[in-house]
């Protein structure tokens, strides 16, 4: 509770927390949807907002409000899969490479650098085209996770290289502390801010890339996400026809999600960073 009180003193954390709570509640409404999100023609097409359809309906014959609840839920699922799996890979690679050094470090960093220098966006597009028929939420999340860890692994490695040269590491090794215990007890508190900030940043990156791939039609557009909502709105010329609820709904929800994740990342990183906390206490 004390940690939460300290975090809520930062207006960015408080605002982003409540925005994310709103989005999670909004996404949870998908459990009570009266319509199947993959069924077309369930409601009259191109209806304006009304009591029965708060945001109107689209040209596919779907209720925009209820489709948006599924879209937010699915986009969050993709981002959580991509962020969590890529963080596991980044932490393992970064810590092993930084602590072991030598040939292990060179091999792992060669793999990381290989993924960093390739034209990432083009490779993802090519793979998405090959896997398009099998591109569900889990597949897309894992695809993005595979390319989302290299840079963060190098950042974590740099931190571990610095920690390895400190006196407490030598003391722990001489006292017989095992590698796993040393990493978990001594290194993880220092790495936690990086892990949290890169996790949230990677989630934002995954959502943005999913939207890009969806707009290009390289994912299963029958699965509602923020990207596929924009795909259908663009495909049916919603802007030219003035169907603004259809266009603005995914855009506004995306902006809220991006801003909330960014502020959450910044505020948590600053709180967990010992140097920032010392400066904050000194300022008080």
C-alpha distance (Angstrom), angle and dihedral (degrees) to the residues before:
residue distance angle dihedral
X1 . . .
X2 3.81 . .
X3 3.80 90.3 .
X4 3.80 91.1 51.5
X5 3.79 91.3 48.8
X6 3.79 90.2 52.0
X7 3.80 91.9 48.0
X8 3.79 93.5 47.9
X9 3.81 89.5 57.5
X10 3.79 85.5 73.4
X11 3.80 106.5 79.0
X12 3.80 90.5 -151.0
X13 3.79 92.4 59.6
X14 3.81 92.9 44.0
X15 3.79 93.7 49.1
X16 3.81 94.9 43.3
X17 3.81 90.9 46.0
X18 3.80 93.2 55.3
X19 3.81 92.4 43.0
X20 3.81 90.0 52.9
X21 3.80 90.1 46.9
X22 3.81 88.9 53.1
X23 3.81 91.2 49.3
X24 3.81 92.0 47.6
X25 3.80 91.3 49.8
X26 3.79 89.2 46.6
X27 3.80 90.5 50.6
X28 3.81 91.7 47.7
X29 3.81 89.5 59.0
X30 3.81 85.9 74.4
X31 3.80 86.5 78.3
X32 3.80 88.7 66.7
X33 3.80 98.1 42.5
X34 3.82 113.2 138.0
X35 3.82 89.6 -152.6
X36 3.79 134.7 66.2
X37 3.85 105.5 -118.0
X38 3.81 91.6 -143.2
X39 3.82 95.4 49.6
X40 3.79 118.1 97.4
X41 3.77 123.8 -154.3
X42 3.80 93.7 28.6
X43 3.82 90.3 131.4
X44 3.83 134.5 20.6
X45 3.79 111.6 -73.9
X46 3.81 126.9 -109.3
X47 3.80 97.0 5.2
X48 3.78 120.7 165.3
X49 3.84 120.3 -120.4
X50 3.80 112.3 -71.2
X51 3.80 140.6 151.6
X52 3.78 90.9 -84.4
X53 3.82 92.6 46.4
X54 3.85 110.5 25.5
X55 3.81 94.0 -168.3
X56 3.78 97.1 26.8
X57 3.79 126.3 -119.5
X58 3.79 133.0 -74.8
X59 3.79 133.8 -128.3
X60 3.80 90.6 -93.1
X61 3.78 90.6 63.5
X62 3.82 94.8 -108.3
X63 3.78 130.5 132.6
X64 3.82 106.0 -110.7
X65 3.82 94.2 -149.2
X66 3.79 95.2 54.4
X67 3.81 93.6 40.8
X68 3.82 87.8 53.2
X69 3.81 91.3 55.6
X70 3.80 89.7 55.8
X71 3.81 90.9 43.3
X72 3.81 93.8 56.0
X73 3.81 91.5 44.6
X74 3.80 94.1 50.1
X75 3.80 94.5 44.2
X76 3.81 89.5 52.0
X77 3.81 90.9 48.7
X78 3.81 90.8 53.0
X79 3.80 92.1 47.7
X80 3.82 93.7 47.8
X81 3.81 92.1 50.1
X82 3.81 92.4 46.8
X83 3.81 94.2 43.8
X84 3.81 97.5 44.6
X85 3.81 97.4 45.2
X86 3.80 93.5 44.0
X87 3.84 90.9 48.6
X88 3.80 90.8 54.0
X89 3.80 90.4 51.4
X90 3.82 93.6 43.6
X91 3.81 94.1 49.3
X92 3.80 94.0 46.7
X93 3.80 94.6 45.7
X94 3.81 94.9 41.6
X95 3.79 96.1 47.5
X96 3.80 96.5 42.2
X97 3.80 92.3 46.7
X98 3.80 93.6 45.7
X99 3.79 97.1 44.8
X100 3.80 101.4 38.0
X101 3.81 97.6 38.2
X102 3.79 120.4 172.0
X103 3.79 118.9 72.3
X104 3.82 92.9 -11.6
X105 3.80 90.2 56.7
X106 3.80 92.9 47.7
X107 3.82 93.9 49.7
X108 3.81 95.0 46.8
X109 3.79 93.4 45.1
X110 3.81 90.3 47.9
X111 3.83 88.5 57.3
X112 3.80 90.9 45.8
X113 3.81 93.9 47.7
X114 3.80 90.8 47.0
X115 3.80 90.2 59.7
X116 3.79 92.0 44.1
X117 3.79 97.1 54.3
X118 3.79 98.2 46.3
X119 3.84 118.5 91.3
X120 3.79 92.8 -96.6
X121 3.79 98.9 -170.3
X122 3.81 93.5 51.0
X123 3.80 92.1 47.9
X124 3.79 91.7 50.7
X125 3.81 90.3 49.1
X126 3.79 91.2 51.3
X127 3.79 92.8 48.7
X128 3.80 91.3 45.3
X129 3.81 89.5 53.8
X130 3.82 91.0 50.8
X131 3.82 93.3 46.2
X132 3.78 96.8 37.3
X133 3.81 95.2 115.2
X134 3.82 90.7 50.6
X135 3.80 96.4 39.0
X136 3.80 106.2 126.4
X137 3.80 129.0 148.1
X138 3.81 95.2 -82.7
X139 3.81 94.7 44.2
X140 3.78 92.8 49.9
X141 3.80 92.0 45.6
X142 3.81 91.9 51.6
X143 3.81 91.9 45.4
X144 3.80 91.1 54.6
X145 3.82 91.1 43.2
X146 3.80 91.1 56.3
X147 3.81 90.7 59.6
X148 3.81 97.8 34.5
X149 3.81 102.5 73.1
X150 3.88 111.2 59.9
X151 3.80 101.0 82.8
X152 3.80 93.6 42.3
X153 3.82 90.3 48.3
X154 3.80 89.1 57.5
X155 3.81 91.1 50.0
X156 3.81 91.6 50.8
X157 3.81 90.3 45.7
X158 3.81 90.5 54.4
X159 3.79 90.2 52.9
X160 3.82 92.7 48.9
X161 3.82 91.1 48.5
X162 3.80 88.2 56.2
X163 3.81 94.0 45.9
X164 3.82 92.2 47.5
X165 3.82 90.6 63.9
X166 3.80 95.5 51.6
X167 3.77 123.3 104.1
X168 3.80 96.2 -114.9
X169 3.82 89.9 61.2
X170 3.81 92.1 53.9
X171 3.80 90.6 45.8
X172 3.81 91.6 50.6
X173 3.81 92.8 48.2
X174 3.81 92.9 48.0
X175 3.80 90.4 48.9
X176 3.80 90.2 56.9
X177 3.82 99.3 -105.3
X178 3.80 111.0 164.5
X179 3.79 122.0 -121.1
X180 3.80 95.0 -112.6
X181 3.80 93.3 48.7
X182 3.80 91.4 45.9
X183 3.79 92.2 51.9
X184 3.80 95.4 45.2
X185 3.81 98.5 41.3
X186 3.79 102.5 33.5
X187 3.78 108.9 22.6
X188 3.81 104.1 34.2
X189 3.85 94.9 65.9
X190 3.81 88.0 58.4
X191 3.81 93.5 42.9
X192 3.81 95.8 45.9
X193 3.84 95.8 84.7
X194 3.80 90.1 51.8
X195 3.80 92.6 46.8
X196 3.80 92.9 50.1
X197 3.78 96.0 44.5
X198 3.80 94.1 45.3
X199 3.81 90.9 46.0
X200 3.79 93.0 56.4
X201 3.80 92.5 40.6
X202 3.80 90.2 50.4
X203 3.79 90.3 50.9
X204 3.82 89.2 55.0
X205 3.81 90.3 47.4
X206 3.81 91.0 50.5
X207 3.81 92.9 50.3
X208 3.79 91.7 48.6
X209 3.80 93.2 47.9
X210 3.80 91.9 46.5
X211 3.80 89.2 53.6
X212 3.80 90.6 49.4
X213 3.80 93.2 49.9
X214 3.81 91.2 45.8
X215 3.80 93.5 51.0
X216 3.81 87.5 52.1
X217 3.81 89.1 51.1
X218 3.81 94.3 -118.6
X219 3.81 96.8 129.3
X220 3.78 133.9 57.1
X221 3.80 98.1 -73.5
X222 3.80 91.5 -167.3
X223 3.82 89.6 71.8
X224 3.81 107.7 82.0
X225 3.80 114.0 -122.5
X226 3.78 132.1 144.5
X227 3.79 87.7 -96.7
X228 3.80 96.7 49.8
X229 3.81 90.5 48.2
X230 3.80 88.2 58.3
X231 3.81 90.3 44.0
X232 3.80 92.7 58.3
X233 3.80 92.9 41.4
X234 3.81 90.5 53.6
X235 3.80 92.5 41.8
X236 3.81 91.4 55.7
X237 3.85 93.8 42.8
X238 3.79 92.5 -117.5
X239 3.82 92.2 166.7
X240 3.80 94.1 53.8
X241 3.81 90.7 46.3
X242 3.80 92.5 48.8
X243 3.82 96.2 -119.2
X244 3.77 91.8 149.1
X245 3.83 100.0 165.3
X246 3.80 89.0 59.8
X247 3.82 92.4 51.3
X248 3.79 101.0 35.7
X249 3.80 97.8 46.4
X250 3.85 96.7 71.1
X251 3.81 91.6 36.0
X252 3.82 94.5 53.5
X253 3.80 92.6 43.2
X254 3.81 90.5 49.5
X255 3.80 92.8 50.1
X256 3.81 91.2 49.4
X257 3.79 90.3 49.4
X258 3.82 95.3 47.3
X259 3.82 94.8 46.4
X260 3.82 93.1 45.0
X261 3.81 93.1 49.8
X262 3.80 92.2 46.6
X263 3.81 94.7 50.0
X264 3.78 90.9 44.1
X265 3.79 90.5 52.7
X266 3.81 93.7 48.5
X267 3.81 95.6 45.8
X268 3.82 95.3 46.5
X269 3.81 92.1 45.6
X270 3.79 91.8 51.5
X271 3.80 91.9 47.5
X272 3.81 94.5 48.8
X273 3.80 94.2 43.9
X274 3.84 106.7 94.9
X275 3.82 92.4 -151.6
X276 3.80 92.8 54.5
X277 3.80 91.8 46.7
X278 3.80 91.2 51.8
X279 3.81 90.6 50.3
X280 3.80 90.4 48.7
X281 3.81 92.3 50.6
X282 3.79 90.3 47.0
X283 3.79 91.2 51.7
X284 3.80 90.2 53.3
